Amino acid sequence: MEIFINSLLTVATELQPAVGILQVIWVEYCKAGTNKAKLGDLLDRCKRVIGAIDQQLDKQPPLDIKKSIQGLVRHLRWIEQLMRNLVELGFMKSLLRRDVIAGQIVEAHQRLTDCLAIFQV
């Protein structure tokens, strides 16, 4: 975990709340017993999105950075809650709800794409 999070410690101050949420998402991911690969992909994408937004902030910050950060945080909180819910499901419930879970993971990736759009990445 240390290497994973350390790579984000140099992000812009404005993105520190997002990094904090990512740390919570990481903790939830570590608890996962099922859907580990899909959740790992989602976690990695969260990290890459934060990194891409950080690079974009260096080049050209959005006009309303506070509102943009709030949107990012809102989407990451949704993903955090999704991770928590999926971790709590257990194997059998996960198996029975695999179609719903797949749809939720697709929605999470769409939310990350929306974050990139907010910051014009």
C-alpha positions as CSV (number, residue, x, y, z in Angstrom):
1,M,0.0,0.0,0.0
2,E,2.8,2.4,0.8
3,I,4.2,2.4,-2.7
4,F,0.8,2.8,-4.2
5,I,-0.1,5.8,-2.0
6,N,3.4,7.3,-2.0
7,S,3.2,7.8,-5.7
8,L,0.3,10.2,-5.1
9,L,1.8,12.2,-2.2
10,T,3.1,14.9,-4.5
11,V,-0.3,15.7,-6.0
12,A,-1.7,19.3,-5.9
13,T,-2.9,20.4,-2.5
14,E,-6.4,20.7,-3.9
15,L,-6.4,16.9,-4.7
16,Q,-5.5,15.8,-1.2
17,P,-9.2,15.0,-0.2
18,A,-9.3,12.7,-3.3
19,V,-6.1,11.0,-2.2
20,G,-7.6,10.5,1.2
21,I,-10.6,8.8,-0.3
22,L,-8.3,6.7,-2.5
23,Q,-6.6,5.4,0.7
24,V,-10.0,4.3,2.1
25,I,-10.8,2.6,-1.2
26,W,-7.4,0.8,-1.0
27,V,-8.3,-0.4,2.5
28,E,-11.6,-1.8,1.3
29,Y,-10.0,-3.4,-1.7
30,C,-7.5,-5.2,0.6
31,K,-10.5,-6.8,2.4
32,A,-12.1,-8.1,-0.8
33,G,-12.4,-11.8,-1.2
34,T,-14.5,-11.8,-4.4
35,N,-14.4,-9.7,-7.5
36,K,-10.8,-8.9,-6.6
37,A,-9.5,-8.4,-10.2
38,K,-12.4,-6.1,-11.2
39,L,-12.0,-4.1,-8.0
40,G,-8.3,-3.9,-8.5
41,D,-8.8,-2.5,-12.0
42,L,-11.2,0.1,-10.6
43,L,-8.7,1.0,-7.8
44,D,-5.9,1.4,-10.4
45,R,-8.1,3.5,-12.6
46,C,-9.0,5.8,-9.7
47,K,-5.3,6.3,-9.1
48,R,-4.6,7.0,-12.8
49,V,-7.5,9.5,-12.9
50,I,-6.2,11.4,-9.9
51,G,-2.7,11.5,-11.5
52,A,-4.1,12.7,-14.8
53,I,-6.1,15.4,-13.1
54,D,-3.0,16.5,-11.2
55,Q,-1.1,16.9,-14.4
56,Q,-3.9,18.8,-16.0
57,L,-4.0,21.2,-13.0
58,D,-0.4,22.0,-13.6
59,K,-1.1,22.9,-17.2
60,Q,-4.5,24.5,-17.0
61,P,-6.7,24.5,-13.9
62,P,-10.5,24.6,-14.5
63,L,-12.3,27.9,-14.1
64,D,-14.2,26.8,-11.0
65,I,-11.7,24.5,-9.4
66,K,-13.7,24.2,-6.1
67,K,-16.8,22.9,-7.9
68,S,-14.6,20.5,-10.0
69,I,-12.9,19.1,-6.9
70,Q,-16.3,18.7,-5.3
71,G,-17.5,16.6,-8.3
72,L,-14.4,14.5,-8.2
73,V,-14.8,13.9,-4.4
74,R,-18.5,13.0,-4.9
75,H,-17.7,10.4,-7.5
76,L,-14.9,8.9,-5.5
77,R,-17.1,8.7,-2.4
78,W,-19.6,6.8,-4.5
79,I,-16.9,4.4,-5.6
80,E,-15.8,4.1,-1.9
81,Q,-19.3,3.1,-0.9
82,L,-19.5,0.7,-3.8
83,M,-16.3,-1.0,-2.7
84,R,-17.5,-1.2,0.9
85,N,-20.8,-2.8,-0.2
86,L,-19.2,-5.3,-2.5
87,V,-16.7,-6.4,0.1
88,E,-19.5,-7.0,2.6
89,L,-21.5,-9.1,0.2
90,G,-19.5,-12.3,0.6
91,F,-19.0,-15.1,-2.0
92,M,-22.6,-16.4,-2.5
93,K,-24.3,-13.1,-2.7
94,S,-21.6,-11.9,-5.1
95,L,-22.2,-14.9,-7.2
96,L,-26.0,-14.4,-7.3
97,R,-25.7,-10.7,-8.0
98,R,-22.8,-10.8,-10.5
99,D,-24.8,-9.0,-13.3
100,V,-25.8,-6.2,-10.9
101,I,-22.2,-6.0,-9.7
102,A,-20.9,-5.8,-13.2
103,G,-23.3,-3.0,-14.0
104,Q,-22.2,-1.1,-10.9
105,I,-18.5,-1.5,-11.8
106,V,-19.3,-0.1,-15.3
107,E,-21.0,2.8,-13.7
108,A,-18.0,3.4,-11.5
109,H,-15.8,3.6,-14.5
110,Q,-18.2,6.0,-16.2
111,R,-18.1,8.2,-13.1
112,L,-14.3,8.3,-13.4
113,T,-14.6,9.2,-17.1
114,D,-17.0,12.0,-16.0
115,C,-14.3,13.2,-13.6
116,L,-11.8,13.4,-16.5
117,A,-14.4,15.4,-18.5
118,I,-14.9,17.8,-15.6
119,F,-11.2,18.6,-15.6
120,Q,-11.0,18.6,-19.4
121,V,-8.5,15.8,-19.5
